């Protein structure tokens, strides 16, 4: 095995790691240097020399920062047809970054662009998304795992299992994580070698919370003093984190303290990508999106629109504001524009929050802080500008520091480590800290590092060669004469002289052995081995299956699958409901249902489930019809099926994902693998529910159907909630199902503002999806209703009189009925009637009827009220004997919710407990 850093070894920029194993090579990242136009690329000429007579089998991207992807179009041009594997979020972000880079290069005077739009499109067509936490199995048997790295959205560590050892590329990673995404997950992987970043290998980070608080306080102070604030931020990760921090601060500010926040530059496009990957965001942001809110924007947090120049000038001429824009090092883009305008005013501030390259304007600006006033000048956008504004630096790094890298390497216990992505002092300091723990290498760019893991005897090498050259013959010579017995994976590996990782892959694909327990294998009979040749024949007949939708038999049932890769004996597929990709042997392939064309694949980011279930357009419809028809012909089933998770686990996952969408309940049809979802208000579901449901399909393998019936009881309760104080219903609402409309007649002590009714009708429609029509009259226009002969009111008049009088006092009445000559009134619970006993006595005199209380609680109304206070995992349980409602929740109950539950107890007499 050879490892060669083509760039990004003894520097930060142009990261490109080449791994050569036999006749195959793998490239991890291919970025650009961003500091200046000189030597922006990694050493692609050296790569060309090293790969003579070899094949570049795959390219892997750890994440989408430009210093890791900037050279991708040139590499894809030089090695056409090479697949590029990355997480779905990294694929989306790479698309945005590369198209933006074309615009940036076109704007630079006197520079020849490195590539054009055609090369970018070609590179993007090579992208192959791999779900986070999953793996891809290459035709040569190499297996590449994607582990969460916590650096930015979509960032992954790449764990490679090869025939010569296991290697983990950490890329840039963060153990503590950021405010917007989850931190790195410790890989379940045992590498021989780790190639890790050393960006902050010589220091420990400052207390992050203190840095965050200081940054927010400084922004607020400068704006209170009448100045503008510019926060130059990396478009991916840092900008979103700062928006999050300012949003949290907003919750504690008074209205008169809130200032405008403007988002500009590439940050705008990146924010849009975050909406497509909600499941990877922090719980706070996930909740905002589920509630129909944008994770970053609000009334006072807005993006600069078009025309950009006019909007920017208007924003700078307006109220003191905070501007968050890229680039983070002031090398160009919107941040350079704002810096030019703000630098020369003492009231303003530029607050830097990220790494600043040695040659970047951001670094030069930091170096001027302690200079005399006459020397404080900076060249920016071709102008020499005096620096009078405040300049400060805050440490909000999304990289691991020395202690975190040390702890990470200690936890996964590699034999060796190669330190890259760092300046000389950072790498040397980290190497010194690790020297007593493991062997450490500090290669320079272009240096070839030869690697072998473990000693092998001549006999073992011969056996290994035999195993790789003809595994069937090797099996017969080694095991057949001994009879069939059980072997541990380690025992087989020792006999044939290879590592267990590569052996596991070969055993799974060979059909010579069967795994009967974990890592315990038994050799199969000669008849079963003969299937090996038949599988090759079948695969030859089927031809290329990659990028096709396949009907396969999995766990004895037909399933729809998507082919990721193939070898001589089977295919590697993705099946919804399975966290990892599945290897399907040739005899379990039923047939091809359809092929995703390059254009379709690009349009949906290879999201084939979305293509089949949620895409529009004539070409997609044609493909969908063909796929479903083929599926029916191949399997006899009308609708594609998937490999489903266990029923109760699926129910829990659906409830957890949908609880913030006014979910009522879910039902399961085990015959069809379908979840029937009951929402209280299905007509009001937001558009993003489709993407949520698609994620659930991929996660569980269960398709879905939404029951379109609105829950009438919930609809009436929501109506009562929205009525203003002093307004009561004259009679029960009139429900018009065919029009999704509710008509109510209300009585008010005074004329209500027409605008208030319009707002109520709009709120009702937004929450329920139903239209509301209101007919109003004031109490002054209602005449006294005389009692009939015998001293009693007409019964319907008495019902309305009782309801209106009680509602005017603030009571919620659910039903009035005539029982054996007296009127019975239903409150939410009998205890809720206690404050109105005096009023009820008065009403007896006014109506001429004896009035009693319905002594059973209204369970449905109680449950609805509880759900409006706190999301619950399943229907609450009611215990009437002890006046208690039991609930099951996902998260601990916070203080604000506890207070609301105490008010609920005071109102109803029923206690809510977990």
Secondary structure, DSSP 4 states (H G I P E B T S, - for coil): -EEEEEESSSSSS--EEEEEETTEEEEE---B--S-STT-B--HHHHHHHTTT-EEEEEE-S---HHHHTTHHHHHHHTTT--EEE-HHHHHHHHHHHHHHHHHHHHSTT---S--HHHHHHHHHTEEE--TT-EEE-TTS-EEEEEE--SSTT-EEEEEEETTEEEEEEES--SS--SSB--PPPPS---SEEEEE-TBTT--PPPHHHHHHHHHHHHHHHHHTT--EEEE--TTTHHHHHHHHHHHHHTTS-GGG--EEEEETTHHHHHHHHGGGGGGB-HHHHHHHHTT--SS--SSEEE--SSHHHHHHHHHHSS-EEEEES-TTSSSHHHHHHHHHHTT-TT-EEEE-S---TTSHHHHHHHTTTS-GGG-EEEETTEEEE--SEEEE-----S-BHHHHHHHHHHHT-SEEEEESS-HHHHHHHHHHHTTTSEEE-PPTT-EEE---S---HHHHHHHHHHHH-HHHHHHHHHGGG-S-EEEHHHHHHHHT--HHHHHHHHHHHSSEEEEETTEEEEPPHHHHHHHHHHHHHHHHH---TTEEEEEEETTEEEEEEEEEE-SSEEEEE-TT-SS-EEEEGGGEEEEEEE--HHHHHHTTT-HHHHHHH--SHHHHHHHHHHHHHHHHHHS-SS----PPPHHHHHHHHHHHHGGG-EEEEEEETTTTEEEEEETTGGG--TTHHHHHHHHHHHH--EEEEE----HHHHHHHHHHHSPTTEEESSPPEEEGGGTEEEEEEEESSPPPHHHHHHHHHHHHHHHS-EEEEEEEEGGGSPPPPP-TTS---HHHHHHHHHHHHHHTT----EEEEETTEEEEE-SSGGGGGGGHHHHHHHHHHHSS-EEE--S--HHHHHHHHHHHS--SS--EEEGGGTEEE---SSPPPHHHHHHHHHHHHHHS-EEE-
